[in-house]
Amino acid sequence: MNEMTVDALGQVCPKPLILTKQALKNLQKDQTLKVLIDNDTSKKNVERFLIDNGIHPAITSSSGVFTLIINGAPEQLIRPDAETFCEVSSEQSIRPHVILIKNDKMGNGPDELGTILIKAFVNTIKEVSPLPDAMVFYTNGVLLTIDESPVLGALHELEKKGIRMLVCGTCADYFQIKGRIRVGIISNMYTILETLTGAGRILVP
């Protein structure tokens, strides 16, 4: 019997859930899916996702690595919303979360719609609790920090609330906009990576 493997080692929620969901979509009825996870909380989340979709995996554990084995693909997922099964451990929950902005629009639809959505997203951040510890802007996302940005006022308001704004310096150089950045600080990759690795959760709209 053919076998597919999802290597989620070193990954935290929701990545193992997303990888498992993607693999299930491509799994054939005569195939076996093996999911490798080394995080107990992520293992429990994936297990709940599978069981709620009528899939009962065989689970083994060795040297801190959990192996979930699924034989054959389900005809249809009852609850395909894998991300909603994400529960973080107590250690993760007390670590700050970070919003990663990689585009000046949201989604892959028409540009006009994407602009409307990113404006709504940024303007709504102040309403959620807890607030993110930081927002990181890179690639086209840095364009939201310049003088012509449609969300500049909202970003200033968030910065006043204590949210750190890190703007990718390499990206700013590429777009030649360093003199037009009006919010946050121009940052390097080391600081950005340090911020991301220290986060309990990373949200990418």
NULUM-457774 format. One record per residue: y, x, z of N, C-alpha, C, O in turn; chain; residue in three letters; residue number from 1. Coordinates in Angstrom, 3 decimals. Each point is the difference from the previous one (the first is absolute). Layout:
BEGIN
Y  X  Z  Y  X  Z  Y  X  Z  Y  X  Z  A  ALA  NUM
...
//
This chain:
BEGIN
-1.204  0.840  0.000  1.204  -0.840  0.000  1.252  0.873  0.000  0.075  0.967  0.759  A  MET  1
0.913  -1.295  -1.604  1.245  0.755  -0.066  0.775  -0.144  1.296  -0.131  -0.994  0.714  A  ASN  2
0.943  2.008  -0.420  0.751  -0.007  1.250  1.449  0.374  -0.241  0.299  0.932  -0.747  A  GLU  3
0.606  -1.674  1.391  1.416  0.331  0.006  0.372  0.439  1.405  -0.570  -0.483  0.979  A  MET  4
1.526  1.399  -0.879  0.425  0.475  1.313  1.514  -0.113  0.139  0.752  0.415  -0.883  A  THR  5
-0.320  -0.981  2.002  1.413  -0.023  0.366  0.186  1.027  1.108  -0.539  -0.150  1.096  A  VAL  6
1.298  1.182  -1.389  0.264  1.044  0.993  1.341  -0.304  0.665  1.061  0.320  -0.537  A  ASP  7
-1.126  -0.946  1.722  1.207  -0.327  0.749  0.161  0.915  1.203  0.689  -0.350  0.958  A  ALA  8
-1.313  1.510  -1.000  0.094  0.947  1.109  1.445  0.488  0.140  0.644  0.377  -0.978  A  LEU  9
-0.163  -0.396  2.202  1.363  0.436  0.258  1.050  -1.047  -0.292  1.190  0.251  0.189  A  GLY  10
-1.608  -1.429  -0.649  0.940  -1.069  -0.347  0.100  -1.010  1.134  -0.977  -0.269  0.699  A  GLN  11
2.177  -0.286  -0.527  0.201  -1.043  1.001  0.392  -1.284  -0.701  0.369  -0.005  -1.174  A  VAL  12
-0.458  -1.083  1.923  0.266  -1.318  -0.535  1.416  -0.078  -0.581  0.934  0.502  0.626  A  CYS  13
-0.742  -1.118  -1.810  -0.963  -0.855  -0.698  -0.782  0.693  -1.114  -0.721  -0.672  -0.736  A  PRO  14
0.840  1.999  0.587  -0.609  0.681  -1.144  -1.504  -0.241  -0.117  -0.456  -0.312  -1.100  A  LYS  15
-0.361  0.440  2.182  -1.429  -0.270  -0.157  -0.290  -1.420  -0.481  -0.928  -0.218  -0.779  A  PRO  16
1.727  -0.750  1.245  -0.177  -1.385  -0.437  0.297  -0.141  -1.492  -0.747  -0.654  -0.728  A  LEU  17
1.827  1.262  0.284  0.393  -0.099  -1.404  -1.029  0.668  -0.899  -0.369  -0.542  -1.042  A  ILE  18
-0.098  1.731  1.451  -1.011  0.710  -0.795  -1.299  -0.791  -0.095  -0.635  -0.045  -1.054  A  LEU  19
0.244  -0.585  2.177  -1.236  -0.794  0.011  0.133  -1.221  -0.896  -0.916  -0.326  -0.755  A  THR  20
2.044  -0.341  0.838  0.243  -1.177  -0.838  -0.048  0.364  -1.478  -0.610  -0.713  -0.796  A  LYS  21
1.252  1.823  0.426  -0.001  0.441  -1.392  -1.412  0.310  -0.482  -0.373  -0.336  -1.123  A  GLN  22
-0.405  0.982  1.989  -1.370  0.359  -0.377  -0.858  -1.243  -0.188  -0.832  -0.047  -0.906  A  ALA  23
1.027  -0.958  1.751  -0.782  -1.232  -0.114  0.255  -0.701  -1.332  -0.898  -0.629  -0.562  A  LEU  24
2.140  0.743  0.057  0.327  -0.631  -1.281  -0.781  0.629  -1.146  -0.305  -0.662  -0.992  A  LYS  25
-0.017  1.953  1.136  -0.704  0.721  -1.069  -1.500  0.124  0.241  -0.730  0.514  -0.847  A  ASN  26
0.275  -0.985  2.005  -1.413  0.141  0.356  -0.864  -0.994  -0.781  0.308  -1.190  -0.068  A  LEU  27
-1.388  1.700  -0.515  -0.942  -0.848  -0.726  -1.094  -0.504  0.937  -0.214  0.557  1.077  A  GLN  28
-0.466  -1.600  -1.491  -1.014  -0.619  0.856  -1.153  0.944  0.309  -0.656  -0.141  1.031  A  LYS  29
0.403  1.106  -1.915  -1.120  0.925  0.230  0.452  1.312  0.632  -0.756  0.970  0.031  A  ASP  30
1.992  -0.941  0.472  0.517  1.216  0.593  0.103  -0.106  1.511  0.055  -1.092  0.564  A  GLN  31
-0.029  2.256  0.078  0.229  0.094  1.441  1.341  0.681  0.227  0.319  1.009  -0.629  A  THR  32
0.458  -1.580  1.538  1.286  0.592  0.355  -0.110  0.652  1.371  -0.452  -0.619  0.963  A  LEU  33
0.872  1.876  -0.891  -0.004  0.743  1.260  1.444  0.321  0.364  0.710  0.651  -0.766  A  LYS  34
-0.275  -1.113  1.946  1.362  0.241  0.461  -0.040  0.976  1.173  -0.671  -0.256  1.000  A  VAL  35
1.380  1.363  -1.118  0.038  1.037  1.039  1.336  -0.063  0.740  1.063  0.093  -0.614  A  LEU  36
-1.127  -0.252  1.939  1.199  -0.127  0.832  -0.199  0.833  1.263  -1.086  0.006  0.579  A  ILE  37
2.134  0.697  -0.155  -0.117  0.782  1.238  0.982  -0.478  1.067  0.370  0.751  0.902  A  ASP  38
0.041  -1.997  -1.018  0.933  -0.591  0.962  -0.597  -1.311  0.490  -0.256  -0.900  -0.799  A  ASN  39
0.035  0.784  2.095  -0.701  -1.170  0.542  0.763  -1.288  -0.271  -0.601  -1.016  -0.348  A  ASP  40
1.925  1.050  0.507  0.792  -1.210  -0.244  -0.087  -0.422  -1.460  -0.163  -1.184  -0.295  A  THR  41
0.269  2.142  -0.620  -0.107  -0.310  -1.424  -1.384  -0.537  -0.343  -0.142  -0.907  -0.820  A  SER  42
-0.879  1.482  1.463  -1.368  -0.490  -0.237  -0.132  -1.461  0.396  -0.585  -0.800  -0.730  A  LYS  43
1.135  0.455  1.898  -0.070  -1.385  0.479  0.769  -0.939  -0.923  -0.440  -1.122  -0.251  A  LYS  44
1.591  1.579  -0.258  0.791  -0.828  -0.908  -0.749  -0.277  -1.302  -0.034  -1.134  -0.477  A  ASN  45
-0.566  2.184  -0.093  -0.763  -0.167  -1.242  -1.216  -0.881  0.240  -0.341  -0.834  -0.839  A  VAL  46
-0.312  1.013  1.974  -1.176  -0.819  0.324  0.384  -1.476  0.094  -0.717  -0.860  -0.513  A  GLU  47
1.856  0.556  1.172  0.460  -1.396  0.101  0.320  -0.562  -1.380  -0.336  -1.144  -0.304  A  ARG  48
0.987  1.952  -0.527  0.326  -0.434  -1.358  -1.264  -0.357  -0.778  -0.048  -1.024  -0.681  A  PHE  49
-0.970  1.868  0.784  -1.250  -0.244  -0.718  -0.706  -1.245  0.523  -0.431  -0.848  -0.781  A  LEU  50
0.314  0.738  2.104  -0.719  -1.138  0.588  0.695  -1.316  -0.317  -0.659  -0.997  -0.296  A  ILE  51
2.007  0.990  0.357  0.746  -1.215  -0.320  -0.132  -0.389  -1.460  0.294  -1.135  -0.376  A  ASP  52
-0.736  2.075  -0.448  -0.249  -0.294  -1.408  -1.482  -0.185  -0.292  -0.438  0.051  -1.149  A  ASN  53
-0.324  -0.266  2.219  -1.420  -0.286  -0.170  -0.856  1.213  -0.292  -1.125  -0.136  -0.479  A  GLY  54
1.646  1.326  0.764  -0.728  1.240  -0.269  -0.360  0.643  1.336  0.878  0.239  0.829  A  ILE  55
-2.135  0.037  -0.620  -0.447  0.567  1.275  -0.526  1.414  -0.238  -1.156  0.187  -0.379  A  HIS  56
2.019  0.806  0.607  -0.376  1.381  -0.305  -0.960  0.582  1.038  0.023  -0.378  1.172  A  PRO  57
-0.856  1.296  -1.623  -0.779  0.817  0.925  0.898  1.169  0.408  0.631  0.633  -0.847  A  ALA  58
-0.581  -0.353  2.153  0.925  1.013  0.496  -0.755  1.065  0.782  -0.791  -0.305  0.893  A  ILE  59
1.047  1.544  -1.243  -0.552  1.128  0.739  1.146  0.926  0.400  1.091  -0.069  -0.565  A  THR  60
-1.349  0.923  1.530  1.026  0.931  0.470  -0.627  1.360  0.253  -1.083  0.092  0.578  A  SER  61
1.763  0.968  -1.012  -0.486  1.356  0.220  1.175  0.964  0.024  0.795  0.046  -0.938  A  SER  62
-0.689  0.722  2.015  1.046  1.020  0.148  1.400  -0.568  -0.205  0.860  0.636  -0.609  A  SER  63
-0.646  -1.850  1.129  1.321  -0.606  -0.078  0.314  -0.697  -1.308  1.107  -0.508  -0.178  A  GLY  64
-2.062  0.475  -0.741  0.206  -0.657  -1.290  -0.840  -1.270  -0.062  -1.213  0.029  0.206  A  VAL  65
1.890  -1.161  -0.498  -0.693  -1.280  -0.167  -0.315  -0.206  -1.478  0.836  0.257  -0.867  A  PHE  66
-2.037  -0.717  0.595  -0.400  -0.310  -1.369  -0.348  -1.480  -0.079  -0.920  -0.469  0.669  A  THR  67
1.668  -0.263  -1.495  -0.252  -1.427  -0.209  -0.640  -0.150  -1.376  0.541  0.467  -1.002  A  LEU  68
-1.687  -1.116  0.965  -0.741  -0.133  -1.252  -0.077  -1.471  -0.400  -0.438  -0.849  0.776  A  ILE  69
0.875  0.570  -2.004  -0.012  -1.367  -0.546  -0.894  0.007  -1.224  0.204  0.794  -0.918  A  ILE  70
-1.181  -1.665  0.899  -0.913  -0.091  -1.137  0.396  -1.160  -0.904  -0.116  -1.166  0.379  A  ASN  71
0.581  1.497  -1.566  0.353  -1.028  -0.972  1.390  -0.569  0.219  0.496  -0.058  1.125  A  GLY  72
0.114  -0.357  -2.211  1.365  -0.520  0.055  0.004  -1.496  0.252  -0.861  -0.703  -0.529  A  ALA  73
1.800  0.185  1.322  0.149  -1.445  0.168  0.579  -0.604  -1.279  0.745  0.664  -0.721  A  PRO  74
-1.083  -1.904  0.446  0.547  -0.643  -1.199  1.514  -0.160  0.106  0.720  0.142  -0.989  A  GLU  75
-0.248  -0.438  2.196  1.431  -0.181  0.197  0.339  0.233  1.462  -0.747  -0.415  0.886  A  GLN  76
1.865  1.074  -0.629  0.439  0.199  1.369  0.632  -1.281  0.528  0.879  -0.583  -0.636  A  LEU  77
-1.340  0.155  1.812  0.540  -1.211  0.610  1.408  0.258  0.519  0.895  -0.834  -0.138  A  ILE  78
-0.720  2.009  0.738  1.309  0.403  0.533  0.369  1.357  -0.587  -0.278  1.035  0.605  A  ARG  79
0.902  -1.034  -1.778  0.319  1.265  -0.666  1.209  0.730  0.586  0.306  1.119  -0.412  A  PRO  80
0.376  -1.738  1.360  1.220  0.576  0.583  -0.358  1.099  0.993  0.184  -0.159  1.207  A  ASP  81
-0.693  1.269  -1.720  -0.543  1.065  0.854  1.015  0.531  1.006  -0.355  0.295  1.142  A  ALA  82
1.619  -0.170  -1.558  1.004  0.602  0.869  0.212  -0.770  1.298  0.400  0.586  1.007  A  GLU  83
-0.667  -1.897  -1.018  0.215  -0.804  1.206  -1.025  0.300  1.086  0.156  -0.439  1.139  A  THR  84
-1.202  1.182  -1.482  -1.013  0.371  0.989  0.370  1.288  0.724  -0.768  0.504  0.820  A  PHE  85
1.930  0.014  -1.125  0.404  1.282  0.572  0.512  -0.168  1.416  1.048  -0.605  0.227  A  CYS  86
-1.789  1.141  0.714  0.427  0.084  1.389  0.003  1.468  0.373  -0.967  0.714  -0.264  A  GLU  87
2.044  -0.263  0.873  0.107  1.418  0.340  -0.477  0.236  1.414  0.003  -0.905  0.833  A  VAL  88
-0.413  2.131  -0.574  -0.422  0.371  1.350  1.222  0.081  0.899  1.128  0.025  -0.490  A  SER  89
-1.339  0.016  1.800  1.116  0.083  0.936  0.790  1.287  -0.222  1.217  0.018  0.185  A  SER  90
-1.903  1.065  -0.582  0.692  1.258  -0.264  0.931  -0.130  -1.184  1.126  0.497  0.033  A  GLU  91
-1.595  -1.178  -1.101  0.835  -0.185  -1.177  1.155  -0.937  0.284  1.103  0.211  -0.503  A  GLN  92
-1.335  -1.242  1.301  1.002  -1.035  0.202  1.224  0.528  0.727  1.084  -0.565  -0.150  A  SER  93
-1.220  1.642  0.941  1.151  0.520  0.718  0.708  1.093  -0.802  1.054  0.480  0.417  A  ILE  94
-1.603  -0.088  -1.534  0.663  0.958  -0.862  0.958  -0.739  -0.923  -0.270  -1.139  -0.381  A  ARG  95
1.390  1.768  0.013  0.998  -0.688  -0.831  -0.546  -0.314  -1.385  -0.900  0.677  -0.496  A  PRO  96
1.464  -1.722  -0.123  -0.388  -0.264  -1.368  1.158  0.331  -0.928  1.164  -0.014  0.401  A  HIS  97
-1.504  0.307  -1.635  0.950  0.498  -0.984  -0.087  -0.853  -1.259  -1.088  -0.393  -0.419  A  VAL  98
2.242  0.111  -0.179  0.044  -0.699  -1.280  0.280  1.027  -1.086  0.977  0.746  0.068  A  ILE  99
-1.839  -0.719  -1.059  0.097  0.966  -1.092  0.496  -0.723  -1.248  -0.701  -0.857  -0.539  A  LEU  100
1.896  1.191  0.079  0.600  -0.656  -1.157  -0.091  0.934  -1.197  0.662  1.038  -0.028  A  ILE  101
-1.467  -1.392  -0.949  -0.188  0.879  -1.153  0.607  -0.549  -1.288  -0.136  0.604  -1.063  A  LYS  102
0.806  -1.749  1.162  0.615  -0.579  -1.193  1.249  -0.763  0.394  0.119  -0.454  1.138  A  ASN  103
0.809  0.308  -2.064  1.197  -0.787  0.279  -0.210  -1.463  -0.339  0.932  -0.803  0.053  A  ASP  104
-2.172  0.462  -0.404  -0.397  -1.383  -0.240  -1.335  -0.229  0.698  -0.667  0.955  0.401  A  LYS  105
0.280  -2.209  -0.255  -1.243  -0.316  0.706  -0.971  -0.685  -0.953  0.350  -0.965  -0.680  A  MET  106
-1.567  1.478  0.643  -1.018  -0.595  -0.855  0.047  0.552  -1.414  0.776  0.906  -0.304  A  GLY  107
-1.618  -1.465  -0.555  -0.121  0.465  -1.384  0.442  -1.044  -1.016  -0.351  0.083  -1.177  A  ASN  108
1.116  -1.058  1.631  0.466  -1.049  -0.895  1.285  0.384  -0.700  0.341  1.180  -0.071  A  GLY  109
0.376  -2.165  -0.445  1.286  0.266  -0.666  0.975  0.689  0.942  -0.020  -0.234  1.208  A  PRO  110
0.877  1.090  -1.770  0.951  0.755  0.811  0.903  -0.907  0.833  0.284  0.298  1.160  A  ASP  111
0.158  -1.390  -1.745  0.899  -0.913  0.722  -0.692  -0.562  1.240  0.597  -0.078  1.074  A  GLU  112
-1.850  -0.310  -1.234  -0.758  -0.520  1.137  -0.246  1.096  1.026  0.100  -0.240  1.203  A  LEU  113
-0.421  1.443  -1.673  -0.236  1.110  0.915  1.214  0.330  0.842  -0.132  0.345  1.174  A  GLY  114
1.323  -0.448  -1.766  1.232  0.248  0.738  0.229  -1.070  1.057  0.402  0.306  1.123  A  THR  115
-0.654  -1.548  -1.478  0.148  -1.107  0.955  -0.944  0.194  1.184  0.385  -0.210  1.150  A  ILE  116
-1.615  0.611  -1.436  -1.005  0.154  1.051  0.318  1.165  0.933  -0.149  -0.127  1.215  A  LEU  117
0.587  1.260  -1.767  0.285  1.143  0.880  1.211  -0.301  0.876  0.052  0.432  1.151  A  ILE  118
0.932  -1.177  -1.689  1.144  -0.403  0.814  -0.453  -0.883  1.153  0.431  0.184  1.138  A  LYS  119
-1.306  -1.147  -1.435  -0.500  -0.900  1.042  -0.804  0.780  1.035  0.103  -0.255  1.199  A  ALA  120
-0.899  1.202  -1.670  -0.833  0.794  0.910  0.866  0.803  0.968  -0.195  -0.071  1.214  A  PHE  121
1.141  0.827  -1.741  0.835  0.859  0.848  0.848  -0.830  0.952  0.171  0.368  1.162  A  VAL  122
0.361  -1.484  -1.646  0.836  -0.845  0.852  -0.785  -0.696  1.107  0.583  -0.453  0.985  A  ASN  123
-1.900  0.366  -1.144  -0.837  -0.674  0.991  -0.521  0.952  1.068  -0.458  -0.445  1.052  A  THR  124
0.522  1.741  -1.306  -0.558  0.974  0.949  0.582  -0.186  1.398  -0.722  0.105  0.991  A  ILE  125
2.012  -0.377  -0.907  0.649  -0.124  1.314  -0.532  -1.173  0.807  0.236  -0.077  1.206  A  LYS  126
-0.954  -0.843  -1.856  -0.522  -1.180  0.686  -1.375  0.230  0.618  -0.451  -0.802  0.818  A  GLU  127
-0.221  1.890  -1.200  -1.369  0.207  0.480  0.001  0.806  1.285  0.966  0.694  0.316  A  VAL  128
-2.053  -0.795  0.413  -0.148  0.754  1.239  -1.441  0.514  0.099  -0.945  -0.763  -0.203  A  SER  129
0.776  2.044  0.514  1.050  0.987  0.247  0.606  0.503  -1.302  -0.606  -0.109  -1.066  A  PRO  130
1.808  0.658  1.167  0.630  0.608  -1.154  -0.717  1.297  -0.351  -0.585  0.636  0.877  A  LEU  131
0.619  -0.239  -2.128  -0.607  1.291  -0.345  0.765  1.140  0.638  1.187  -0.122  0.303  A  PRO  132
-1.876  1.230  -0.102  0.648  1.198  0.530  0.809  0.698  -1.081  1.043  0.595  0.272  A  ASP  133
-1.537  -0.676  -1.500  0.671  0.693  -1.094  -0.266  -0.700  -1.321  -0.965  -0.750  -0.148  A  ALA  134
1.852  1.018  -0.814  -0.205  -0.423  -1.383  0.121  1.253  -0.853  0.949  0.771  0.143  A  MET  135
-1.915  -0.576  -1.029  -0.027  1.176  -0.854  0.194  -0.457  -1.447  -0.687  -0.908  -0.467  A  VAL  136
1.625  1.542  -0.235  0.305  -0.355  -1.382  -0.361  1.167  -0.909  0.449  1.126  0.215  A  PHE  137
-1.266  -1.401  -1.235  -0.339  1.047  -0.952  -0.147  -0.592  -1.390  0.038  -1.220  -0.157  A  TYR  138
-0.205  2.058  -0.848  0.063  -0.363  -1.426  1.151  -1.003  -0.217  1.107  0.237  0.483  A  THR  139
-1.343  -1.342  -1.193  1.089  -0.935  -0.296  0.563  -0.678  1.240  1.077  -0.593  -0.058  A  ASN  140
-1.782  0.670  1.170  0.472  -0.621  1.228  1.305  0.595  0.496  0.765  -0.675  0.689  A  GLY  141
-0.495  1.946  -1.034  1.239  0.627  0.460  1.228  -0.686  -0.581  1.095  0.126  0.549  A  VAL  142
-1.262  -0.854  -1.657  1.129  -0.692  -0.628  0.533  -1.128  0.879  1.107  -0.490  -0.224  A  LEU  143
-1.885  0.076  1.220  0.469  -1.043  0.922  0.990  0.543  1.023  0.621  -0.773  0.730  A  LEU  144
-0.469  2.086  -0.669  0.872  0.593  1.020  1.363  0.411  -0.543  0.824  0.531  0.746  A  THR  145
-0.571  -0.768  -2.034  1.263  0.454  -0.590  1.062  -1.092  0.074  -0.261  -1.121  0.437  A  ILE  146
1.472  1.483  -0.880  1.149  -0.886  0.149  -0.152  -1.338  -0.718  0.608  -0.984  0.421  A  ASP  147
-1.395  0.918  -1.485  -0.144  -1.244  -0.761  -1.208  -0.831  0.443  -0.313  -1.012  -0.626  A  GLU  148
-0.351  1.419  1.672  -1.210  -0.689  0.441  0.284  -1.433  0.451  0.975  -0.242  0.712  A  SER  149
-1.815  -0.702  -1.119  0.185  -1.393  0.436  -0.398  -0.233  1.453  0.243  -1.078  0.544  A  PRO  150
-0.855  2.084  0.092  -0.431  -0.160  1.391  0.684  1.008  0.921  -0.443  0.203  1.131  A  VAL  151
1.504  0.421  -1.600  0.661  1.039  0.787  0.489  -0.532  1.347  -0.170  0.655  1.029  A  LEU  152
0.778  -1.842  -1.037  0.484  -0.584  1.247  -1.121  -0.245  0.989  0.148  0.269  1.192  A  GLY  153
-1.280  -0.784  -1.683  -1.148  -0.263  0.868  -0.570  1.295  0.569  -0.408  0.045  1.161  A  ALA  154
0.380  1.004  -1.974  -0.506  1.295  0.474  0.908  0.585  1.071  -0.482  0.575  0.976  A  LEU  155
1.807  -0.717  -1.152  0.931  0.464  1.028  -0.253  -0.733  1.325  0.022  0.607  1.071  A  HIS  156
-0.258  -1.905  -1.163  -0.265  -0.794  1.198  -1.271  0.462  0.694  -0.043  0.088  1.228  A  GLU  157
-0.987  0.205  -2.002  -1.260  0.472  0.564  0.164  1.388  0.622  -0.586  0.297  1.042  A  LEU  158
1.381  0.538  -1.685  0.234  1.342  0.540  0.712  -0.080  1.353  -0.278  0.790  0.903  A  GLU  159
1.193  -1.746  -0.771  0.708  -0.187  1.265  -0.945  -0.459  1.110  0.267  0.213  1.182  A  LYS  160
-1.375  -0.846  -1.575  -0.995  -0.443  0.971  -0.946  1.126  0.411  -0.920  -0.216  0.788  A  LYS  161
1.144  1.405  -1.317  -0.799  1.157  0.403  -1.110  0.387  -0.952  -0.777  0.905  0.302  A  GLY  162
0.681  -1.569  -1.449  -1.043  0.338  -0.966  0.424  1.233  -0.796  1.068  0.014  -0.611  A  ILE  163
-1.907  1.013  0.622  0.300  1.216  -0.759  -0.198  -0.244  -1.484  -0.983  -0.618  -0.408  A  ARG  164
1.909  1.100  -0.392  -0.069  -0.130  -1.449  -0.166  1.393  -0.601  0.909  0.825  0.087  A  MET  165
-2.060  -0.560  -0.693  -0.273  1.305  -0.599  -0.031  -0.145  -1.518  -0.791  -0.768  -0.547  A  LEU  166
1.657  1.512  -0.117  0.115  -0.073  -1.454  -0.542  1.296  -0.605  0.444  1.093  0.352  A  VAL  167
-1.390  -1.226  -1.250  -0.632  1.170  -0.627  1.044  0.828  -0.749  0.614  -0.481  -0.953  A  CYS  168
-0.416  1.740  1.392  0.987  0.866  -0.624  -0.365  0.383  -1.423  0.870  0.071  -0.868  A  GLY  169
-2.150  0.177  0.621  -0.444  0.348  -1.350  0.280  -1.153  -0.968  0.419  0.214  -1.138  A  THR  170
-0.658  -1.429  1.607  0.236  -1.187  -0.833  1.490  -0.180  -0.263  0.404  -0.346  -1.110  A  CYS  171
0.415  0.584  2.142  1.450  -0.111  -0.161  0.504  1.021  -1.019  0.882  -0.304  -0.803  A  ALA  172
-1.445  1.520  0.835  0.370  1.024  -0.974  -0.399  -0.435  -1.413  0.753  0.177  -0.958  A  ASP  173
-1.955  -0.751  0.853  -0.497  -0.418  -1.316  0.931  -1.034  -0.629  0.322  0.084  -1.186  A  TYR  174
0.107  -1.058  1.986  0.883  -1.050  -0.516  1.479  0.407  0.030  0.862  -0.744  -0.468  A  PHE  175
-0.575  1.937  1.023  1.359  0.521  0.094  0.921  -0.982  0.738  1.072  -0.358  -0.488  A  GLN  176
-1.522  -0.067  1.684  0.760  -1.017  0.745  0.365  0.460  1.412  0.440  -0.814  0.811  A  ILE  177
-0.612  2.093  -0.504  0.248  0.436  1.380  1.401  -0.357  0.476  0.180  -0.357  1.164  A  LYS  178
0.794  0.444  -2.026  1.371  -0.316  0.385  0.275  -1.485  0.135  1.078  -0.402  0.438  A  GLY  179
-2.055  -0.412  -0.816  0.197  -1.466  0.029  -0.815  -0.673  1.104  0.086  -1.215  0.175  A  ARG  180
-0.869  1.985  0.566  -0.808  -0.580  1.065  0.905  -0.395  1.162  0.799  0.809  0.472  A  ILE  181
-0.926  -2.057  -0.010  0.909  -0.545  1.002  -0.692  -0.406  1.305  0.654  -0.492  0.919  A  ARG  182
-1.947  0.692  -0.835  -0.709  -0.364  1.223  -1.152  0.971  0.216  -0.585  0.500  -0.960  A  VAL  183
0.258  -0.231  2.229  -1.122  0.876  0.307  0.341  1.471  -0.142  1.160  0.373  -0.175  A  GLY  184
-2.194  0.459  0.252  0.169  1.439  -0.153  -0.906  0.486  -1.125  -1.100  -0.515  -0.199  A  ILE  185
1.576  1.498  -0.520  -0.809  0.607  -1.051  -1.037  0.895  0.679  0.347  0.905  0.759  A  ILE  186
-1.619  -1.169  -1.043  -1.077  0.646  0.737  -0.903  0.806  -0.917  0.030  -0.151  -1.221  A  SER  187
-0.834  1.011  1.838  -0.966  0.793  -0.767  -1.401  -0.567  0.188  -0.222  -0.880  0.831  A  ASN  188
-0.715  1.397  -1.613  -1.355  -0.544  0.021  -0.697  0.249  1.334  -0.830  -0.807  0.419  A  MET  189
1.153  1.906  0.250  -0.636  0.271  1.291  0.347  -1.091  1.008  -0.884  -0.523  0.679  A  TYR  190
2.166  0.179  -0.580  0.429  -1.027  0.951  -0.570  -1.359  -0.373  -0.411  -0.769  0.870  A  THR  191
0.386  0.473  -2.171  -0.562  -1.273  -0.451  -1.480  -0.074  0.348  -0.461  -1.018  0.517  A  ILE  192
-0.289  2.081  -0.793  -1.436  0.004  0.296  -0.247  -0.082  1.501  -0.918  -0.691  0.442  A  LEU  193
1.729  1.389  0.338  -0.122  -0.047  1.454  0.229  -1.419  0.514  -0.687  -0.447  0.918  A  GLU  194
1.638  -0.255  -1.502  0.284  -1.387  0.384  -1.155  -0.921  -0.355  -0.366  -0.873  0.787  A  THR  195
-0.206  1.063  -1.963  -1.101  -0.858  -0.444  -1.279  0.251  0.797  -0.698  -0.946  0.366  A  LEU  196
0.392  2.203  -0.100  -1.234  0.308  0.744  0.108  -0.413  1.460  -1.021  -0.202  0.658  A  THR  197
2.239  0.073  -0.139  0.178  -0.427  1.384  0.083  -1.495  0.167  0.125  -0.497  1.119  A  GLY  198
-0.193  -0.231  -2.226  0.139  -1.462  0.061  -1.316  -0.673  0.352  -1.071  0.460  -0.395  A  ALA  199
1.163  -1.564  1.150  -1.183  -0.793  0.273  -0.379  -0.853  -1.189  -1.180  -0.229  -0.264  A  GLY  200
2.207  -0.249  -0.466  -0.204  -0.791  -1.208  1.060  0.376  -1.017  1.123  0.351  0.360  A  ARG  201
-1.487  -0.425  -1.637  0.944  0.249  -1.079  -0.002  -1.236  -0.902  -1.039  -0.399  -0.526  A  ILE  202
2.205  -0.188  0.360  0.135  -1.207  -0.823  0.671  0.360  -1.303  1.070  0.608  -0.008  A  LEU  203
-1.699  -0.983  -1.107  0.553  0.267  -1.335  0.182  -1.337  -0.703  -0.988  -0.622  -0.389  A  VAL  204
2.237  0.158  0.213  0.204  -1.313  -0.628  -0.297  0.034  -1.486  0.122  -1.020  -0.678  A  PRO  205
//
